[in-house]
Amino acid sequence: MKPAIFDEDGHRPLLYQAARRSLHLPLTIALLAAVAVAVLTGTIAGMIAEPATRLWPAAAALTALACGGIAAAVAARVVARAIVRATITPLELLIGQLEPEDLAAFHWQSGEALSRSQIATDTKLLKRRIREIGRRARETIGELEQAREQANQQNIAKSQFLAAMSHELRTPLNAILGYAMLLHEDAADAGSTATMADLDRIQHAGRTLLALINDILDLSKIEAGRTTVSRVVIDVKALVASVVATAGTDAPPNGNRFSMTVDDGVGIMIGDVDKVRQCLSNLISNAFKFTRDGEVELTVAPVERDHQSWIGFTVRDTGIGIAPQHLDRLFEAFQQLDGSPARQFGGTGLGLAIVRRLARIMGGDCTVDSVAGQGSTFRLLLPMGDAVMRRDLPDLPDAVAEDSRFVETPCAEHTALVVDDDPAAIDLMQRWLSRMGYSVLSTNSADAALDLARLHMPDFILLDALLPGRTGYDVLQELRRDPRIGHIPTILVTIDDDRARGLRSGATDYLRKPVTETQLRDVLDVYRLRASGEVLVIDDDDDAADLLTRCVAQVGFSTRRAINGVQGLTMAADIRPDAIVLDLAMPAMNGFEVIDRLARDDALRDVPLIVVSGCDITLDEHRGLAAAGHRFFPKAASTPREIAQALKELVA
């Protein structure tokens, strides 16, 4: 229904009446004048023609004048209405921008016909009011721009605060968890069951707090638009098995039972493995949390929708369920369906919010169906892979001797350099590395780290990214520029989570604190246990080839390099390599053509092959490589350690 200020035609009645009446009289006069001229002309013409009676033309003229006058009056009214209807809308739009107090001075408010001077006065007044509105609009826009800029600055400040807070909280947590693990091992050796139970509780509480910190930081990055999505080949079955193994499904909490079904059609997908793992872990832990003495089921199956291939991860539980009126708030950050202080279930309400936002960033979505008291079904739908998803600080003085320590382990064959500004982190690393048989150098200074590396030539460097003065990323770049120490495997072990920056700076691998002794051992064993054989690197990019040559040599392989596919085939035919590392985008002959030629060569078809390329290949091409036994690693998203480990596994 239209407001009362409008008539049945949708116009302001006073404005409409004033405009119509102002047009009606001039139009009527004009039409009557036209009729009179026409009648007079006809009368004169009739008299000149000398009809039978002289009175006939005058009578006809009077009759015509009367009929014409009536017609003119009606026509003027109709034409006036039509003109007003056609022209009044733009004027109404302008007047609609005025405040009620601005309208009082207009003559058309009377609804009567206006003279020419009154129309001119209203027009001038309207122009003045419109200019004032434009000025106020510009001022408002300026204020909004300023407010938006302030909001952006506050958002940046919030993100910086959360990142700093995350660092400050993770640092002591890393020490708490690390020492709790060491004490747990000592208690196990001493057979102290009660102490082990207490230490288990400490570790559980610490990891719960760490998960909360990670969730807050993840949400902050998503809101700030700093979340990036990598595209790597994911073995879905292996990923699901890994998530299930770490989610406590062997002994599900709250007396629940767990089952899993993975469709035989599930193979590989292309996406961000860490984000998919995070989404699945959150959904499974959420199901366990809100279900007691019930069932939790995970189903993974391919889905065809909108002529595209998707992977569907469905987590169904028989828990408390969700009332319909609460479903809209389920995926909102910091929302608890039961917000009372006495609520039964704790938590921050971030897990599901992060799942949905990460799913949408990856090109998919997360939805839910639920019935209160019967359970819930969460569906995570992700594209199979073909869909498009897509500080400078002053240098510190040279390190003094007190900054560095050397712990020698008897009969040690290898030396590791630990660079960290947290004494507790250094202490933990020294204990673990000593048990693994390493002698350990340590320092909290970036400058001292470079000097120690040049002096002692350690077998490995474990480097924190957040150091006082120069950062760990700066240390990495200087390491790689120095030919004497550039070959040393350097693993970033840090609270910072900018993995892409670490790899760009030249890190061999990237471990995010807190790490465990097992994680550290798995990474170092790739380099400690040497391999043998020759690897042929085929890549036209000098920088990429140098990086590949260095990471292959770090695990013991010798290397040869070809600058294109033709040269690579010739070199492989001359001396059969133990493995080939191949780029796809090359001149003269691309990588797929090289693979086809190798497959047709009886002497070379069995040579293990790894593709390391920046090309965004299709899912079918990934499947073809996997079917042939080849492995694919995307450039800039895979660590040199992953490539070296794959080579060792293929050549062994």
Residue pairs with C-beta under 8 A, 6 or more apart in sequence:
2 10
5 12
5 13
6 12
6 13
7 13
7 16
9 16
9 85
11 88
11 92
12 92
12 95
13 111
14 108
14 109
14 110
14 111
15 88
15 91
15 92
15 95
15 108
16 84
16 88
17 111
17 112
18 107
18 108
18 109
18 110
18 111
18 112
18 113
18 114
19 84
19 87
19 88
19 91
19 108
20 80
20 81
20 84
21 111
21 112
21 113
21 114
22 113
22 114
22 119
23 79
23 80
23 83
23 84
24 76
24 77
24 80
24 113
25 113
27 75
27 76
27 79
27 80
28 72
28 73
28 76
28 77
30 76
31 72
31 73
31 75
31 76
32 68
32 69
32 72
32 73
34 72
35 64
35 65
35 68
35 69
35 71
35 72
36 65
36 68
38 64
38 68
39 61
39 64
39 65
39 68
40 61
42 57
42 60
42 61
42 64
43 57
43 58
43 60
43 61
46 56
46 57
46 60
46 61
47 54
47 57
51 57
94 126
94 130
95 103
95 126
97 130
97 133
98 129
98 133
102 129
103 109
105 125
106 122
106 125
106 126
107 114
107 118
107 119
107 121
107 122
108 114
108 122
114 122
155 223
155 224
156 224
158 220
159 220
159 221
159 223
159 224
159 226
162 216
162 217
162 220
163 217
163 220
165 213
166 213
166 214
166 216
166 217
166 495
167 466
167 495
167 496
169 209
169 213
170 210
170 213
170 495
170 513
170 514
171 422
171 425
171 495
172 424
173 206
173 209
173 210
173 213
173 514
174 422
174 424
174 425
174 428
174 495
174 513
174 514
175 422
175 424
175 425
175 428
176 202
176 206
177 203
177 206
177 207
177 210
177 514
178 424
178 425
178 428
178 514
179 424
179 428
180 199
180 202
180 203
180 206
181 203
181 516
181 517
182 428
182 431
183 195
183 199
184 196
184 199
184 200
184 203
187 195
187 196
187 199
188 196
210 514
212 348
212 350
215 348
215 350
215 351
215 354
216 348
216 350
217 497
218 227
218 278
218 354
219 333
219 350
219 353
219 354
219 357
221 227
222 354
222 357
222 358
222 361
227 358
227 361
228 500
229 271
229 272
229 275
229 361
229 362
229 389
229 390
230 272
230 273
230 274
230 500
230 634
230 637
231 270
231 271
231 272
231 385
231 389
231 390
231 616
231 634
231 637
232 270
232 271
232 272
232 273
232 633
232 634
232 637
232 638
233 268
233 269
233 270
233 622
233 626
233 632
234 268
234 269
234 270
234 271
234 273
234 276
235 267
235 268
236 262
236 266
236 267
236 268
236 269
236 300
236 311
237 262
237 266
237 267
237 300
239 273
239 276
239 277
239 280
240 260
240 262
240 280
240 298
240 300
240 313
242 277
243 277
243 280
243 281
243 284
244 258
244 260
244 284
244 298
246 281
247 281
247 284
247 285
247 288
248 288
249 258
249 260
249 284
252 258
252 288
252 296
253 288
253 289
254 288
254 289
254 291
254 292
254 293
255 292
255 293
256 288
256 291
256 292
256 293
256 294
256 295
256 296
257 294
257 295
257 296
258 295
258 296
258 297
258 298
259 295
259 296
259 297
259 298
260 297
260 298
260 299
260 300
261 297
261 298
261 299
261 300
261 301
262 299
262 300
262 301
263 299
263 300
263 301
263 302
265 301
265 302
266 300
266 301
266 302
266 311
267 623
267 626
268 385
268 619
268 622
268 623
268 626
269 311
269 382
269 383
269 384
269 385
269 619
270 384
270 385
270 386
270 619
270 622
271 362
271 382
271 383
271 385
271 389
272 362
275 358
275 361
275 362
276 362
276 382
278 354
278 355
278 358
279 313
279 354
279 355
279 358
279 359
279 366
279 380
280 298
280 313
280 315
280 380
282 351
282 352
282 354
282 355
283 313
283 315
283 352
283 355
283 366
283 378
283 380
284 296
284 298
284 315
285 351
286 315
286 351
286 352
286 378
287 296
287 315
287 316
287 317
287 319
287 376
287 378
288 296
288 317
289 345
289 347
290 317
290 319
290 320
290 345
290 376
291 317
291 318
291 319
291 320
291 375
292 319
294 317
294 318
294 319
294 375
295 316
295 317
295 318
296 315
296 316
296 317
296 318
297 314
297 315
297 316
297 317
298 313
298 314
298 315
299 312
299 313
299 314
299 316
300 311
300 312
300 313
300 314
301 311
301 312
301 314
302 309
302 310
302 311
302 312
302 384
303 309
303 310
303 311
303 312
303 381
304 310
305 381
308 383
308 384
308 386
308 387
309 383
309 384
309 385
309 386
309 619
310 364
310 381
310 382
310 383
310 384
311 381
311 382
311 383
311 384
312 379
312 380
312 381
313 379
313 380
313 381
313 382
314 377
314 378
314 379
314 380
315 377
315 378
315 380
316 375
316 376
316 377
316 378
317 375
317 376
317 377
318 374
318 375
319 375
319 376
320 372
320 373
320 375
321 370
321 371
321 372
321 373
321 374
321 375
321 376
322 330
322 337
322 368
322 370
322 372
322 376
323 337
323 372
324 372
326 337
327 368
327 370
329 335
329 337
330 337
330 352
330 368
331 352
331 353
331 355
331 356
331 366
332 349
332 353
333 349
333 350
333 353
334 348
334 349
334 350
334 353
335 349
335 353
336 343
336 345
336 347
336 349
338 344
338 345
352 366
352 378
355 366
355 380
356 365
356 366
359 365
359 366
359 380
359 381
359 382
361 389
362 382
362 383
362 389
363 382
363 383
363 387
363 388
363 389
364 380
364 381
364 382
364 383
365 381
366 378
366 379
366 380
366 381
367 378
367 379
367 381
368 376
368 377
368 378
368 379
369 376
369 377
369 379
370 376
370 377
383 389
384 619
385 618
385 619
385 622
386 618
386 619
391 471
393 468
393 469
393 470
393 471
394 469
395 447
395 469
395 470
396 445
396 446
396 447
396 468
396 469
396 470
398 447
398 448
399 443
399 445
399 447
399 448
399 451
403 443
403 444
403 445
403 448
404 441
404 442
404 443
404 445
404 448
404 452
405 426
405 441
405 442
405 443
406 439
406 440
406 441
406 442
407 430
407 434
407 439
407 440
407 442
408 439
409 433
409 434
409 437
409 438
409 439
409 440
411 437
412 437
412 438
412 439
413 437
414 437
414 438
414 439
414 459
414 460
414 528
415 438
415 439
415 440
415 441
415 456
415 458
415 459
416 429
416 433
416 438
416 439
416 440
416 441
416 458
416 459
416 460
416 461
416 462
416 524
417 440
417 441
417 442
417 443
417 449
417 452
417 453
417 456
417 458
417 460
417 461
417 462
418 426
418 429
418 430
418 433
418 440
418 441
418 442
418 443
418 462
419 442
419 443
419 444
419 445
419 446
419 449
419 461
419 462
419 463
419 464
419 467
419 472
419 475
420 426
420 429
420 442
420 444
420 462
420 463
420 464
420 467
420 493
421 444
421 464
421 466
421 467
421 468
422 444
422 464
423 444
425 464
425 493
425 513
426 442
426 444
429 440
429 442
429 462
429 493
429 520
430 440
430 442
432 517
432 520
432 521
433 440
433 520
434 440
435 517
436 520
436 521
436 524
438 459
438 460
441 452
441 456
441 458
443 449
443 452
444 467
444 468
445 467
445 468
445 469
446 467
446 468
446 469
446 470
446 471
446 472
446 474
446 475
447 469
447 470
449 461
449 463
449 475
450 475
450 478
450 479
450 482
450 485
452 458
453 461
453 479
453 485
453 488
454 482
454 484
454 485
457 484
457 485
457 488
458 488
459 488
459 489
459 527
459 528
460 488
460 489
460 490
460 491
460 524
460 527
461 479
461 488
461 489
461 490
461 491
462 491
462 493
462 520
463 472
463 475
463 476
463 490
463 491
463 492
463 493
463 494
463 507
464 472
464 492
464 493
464 494
464 495
465 471
465 472
465 473
465 492
465 494
465 495
465 496
465 498
465 502
466 472
466 494
466 495
466 496
467 475
472 492
472 494
473 501
473 502
473 505
476 490
476 492
476 502
476 505
476 506
476 507
477 505
477 506
479 485
479 486
479 488
479 490
479 506
480 486
480 505
480 506
486 550
487 550
487 553
487 554
489 508
489 509
489 527
489 554
489 640
489 641
490 506
490 507
490 508
491 507
491 508
491 509
491 510
491 511
491 523
491 524
491 641
492 502
492 507
492 509
492 510
492 511
493 511
493 513
493 515
493 520
494 502
494 510
494 511
494 512
494 513
495 512
495 513
497 512
499 510
499 512
500 636
500 637
502 510
503 510
503 636
503 637
503 639
504 636
506 547
507 639
508 551
508 554
508 639
508 640
508 641
509 523
509 639
509 640
509 641
509 642
510 639
511 519
511 520
511 523
523 641
526 555
526 641
526 644
526 645
526 648
527 554
527 555
527 641
527 644
529 648
530 555
530 556
531 555
531 556
531 557
531 647
531 648
531 651
531 652
532 556
532 557
533 557
533 558
533 577
533 578
533 579
533 651
534 557
534 558
534 559
534 560
534 575
534 577
534 578
535 552
535 557
535 558
535 559
535 560
535 577
535 578
535 579
535 580
535 581
535 647
536 559
536 560
536 561
536 562
536 568
536 571
536 572
536 577
536 579
536 580
536 581
537 545
537 548
537 549
537 552
537 559
537 560
537 561
537 562
537 580
537 581
538 561
538 562
538 564
538 565
538 567
538 568
538 580
538 581
538 582
538 583
538 586
538 591
538 594
539 545
539 548
539 561
539 562
539 563
539 581
539 582
539 583
539 586
539 612
540 563
540 564
540 583
540 586
540 587
541 583
544 583
544 612
544 635
545 561
545 563
547 640
548 581
548 612
548 640
548 643
549 559
549 561
550 640
551 640
551 641
551 643
551 644
552 559
552 581
552 643
552 644
552 647
553 559
554 640
554 644
555 644
555 645
555 647
555 648
557 578
557 579
557 647
557 651
560 571
560 575
560 577
562 568
562 570
562 571
564 586
564 587
564 588
564 589
565 586
565 588
565 589
565 590
565 591
565 593
565 594
565 597
566 588
566 589
568 580
568 582
568 594
569 589
569 594
569 597
569 598
571 577
572 580
572 598
572 604
572 607
573 601
573 603
573 604
576 603
576 604
576 607
577 607
578 607
578 608
578 651
579 607
579 608
579 609
579 610
579 647
579 650
579 651
580 598
580 607
580 608
580 609
580 610
581 609
581 610
581 612
581 643
581 647
582 591
582 594
582 595
582 609
582 610
582 611
582 612
582 613
583 591
583 611
583 612
583 613
584 590
584 591
584 592
584 611
584 613
584 615
584 617
585 591
585 613
585 614
585 615
591 611
591 613
591 615
592 621
595 609
595 625
595 628
595 630
598 604
598 605
598 607
598 609
599 605
599 628
608 629
608 647
608 650
608 651
609 628
609 629
609 630
609 631
610 630
610 631
610 632
610 633
610 643
610 646
610 647
610 650
611 625
611 630
611 631
611 632
611 633
612 632
612 633
612 634
612 635
612 638
612 643
613 632
613 634
613 635
614 634
614 635
614 636
617 632
622 632
625 631
625 632
626 632
631 646
631 650
633 642
633 643
633 646
